[in-house]
Amino acid sequence: MSQTKRLLSLSTALAIALPSLAFAEPSAELIEAAKKEGMLTTIALPHDWCGYGDVIASFKAKYPEIQVNELNPDAGSADEIEAIKANKDNKGPQSPDVIDVGLAFGPQAKAEGLLQPYKVSTWDEIPDTIKDAEGFWYGDYYGVMSLLVNKDLVANTPKDWADLLKPEYAGQVALAGDPRASNQAILGVLAAGLGKGAKSGKEAGEAGLAYFAELNKAGNFVPVIGKSGTLAQGSTPIVVAWDYNALGWAKTLNGNPPTEVVVPATGILAGVYVQGISAYAPHPNAAKLWMEHLYSDEGQLGWLKGYCHPARFNAMVKAGKVPQDLIDALPPAASYEKAYFPTLEEVDANKAAVTGAWDSVVGANVQ
């Protein structure tokens, strides 16, 4: 299937608005059971990622009896999986109840018996293409890969992947994660491969590795995990990151330094993240209540305020539940119309290619 057809197929799926269950509320029994547990342990949820700070705050406000224990906000998807494995027999505060991981990591966690199924009240409005039919994992939001630029240090804003190879960007380009463990970074490599015209999957992963090897050899790649702080400090003036992270960081920096967010002209890659509940969750009812919150209208709009396209986005737009100002705050619609949504198989193939050969092909120890 061509890239255009795949995009149209997913766009059609996302546009289907089934009868809304958005007004359904968690059962009184679930709420009571969650309150008795008294705690929810999350992992890898930076407050400036996808509006999570406000989403967590709204959950706390709604259920003050439940303490939210936040583990390692800067962890990558692979770290989240390992945290479940490492704490199988541990019911203490280091055992995560829930995870938010890249698309490829959901089926992996299910296959390894690390997740338990749960279908939220608004399940029917989550497109079938981005959820496990049995409810072990389910898409939560998506965005496109972008470049966040520190305009104090970068005179000419790069417009495409090829631009980053120019000598003027020496020592300036970073990934927003370790490409051996971070879903965001792994897909950043895929996007670069697509930008070179490669076919999505293993081919684009290998092309992306060759691209970053060239970038590293030229002295343009910085082996530092890029984020708002490193961008502001000048150690990573250009960061390859999801658009919602880039826009969130730019908002936090508030013009100090001035920034610009660019969606590359080619290789426009869309990425879906998924939620799941640990099979060993110490607080399974609190975990289910958390999922109900995330997939409620309030939770979905919370992500949208953080510049993410939530899973129920099109159904909510069709139902008139999305304020226009939230839509207007996103990058131009054209950036999303041209975006390519890789299949799960392509994501898996790219992940295997990138994580397996980053050290040997690129040789940059990102940390």
Buried (B, 14 or more C-beta within 10 A) or exposed (E): EEBEEBBEBBBEBBEEBEEBEBEBEBEEEBBEBBBEBEBBBBBBBBBBBBBBBBBBEBBBEEBEBBBBBBBBBEBBBBBBBEBBEEBEEEEEEBBBBBBBBBBBBBBBBBEEEBBBBBBBBBBBBBBEBBBBEEBBBBBBBBBBBBBBBBEEEBEEBBBBBBBBBEEEBEBBBBBBBBBBBBBBBBBBBBBBBBBBEBEBBBBBBBBBBBBBBBBBEBEBBBBBBBBBEBBBEEBBBBBBBBBBBBBBBBBBBEEEBEBBBBBBBBBBBBBBBBBBBBBBBBBBBBBBBBBBBBBBBBBBBBBBBBBBBBBBBBBBBBBEBBEEEBEEEBBEEEBBEBBBBBBBEBBBBBBBBBBEBBEEBBEBEBE
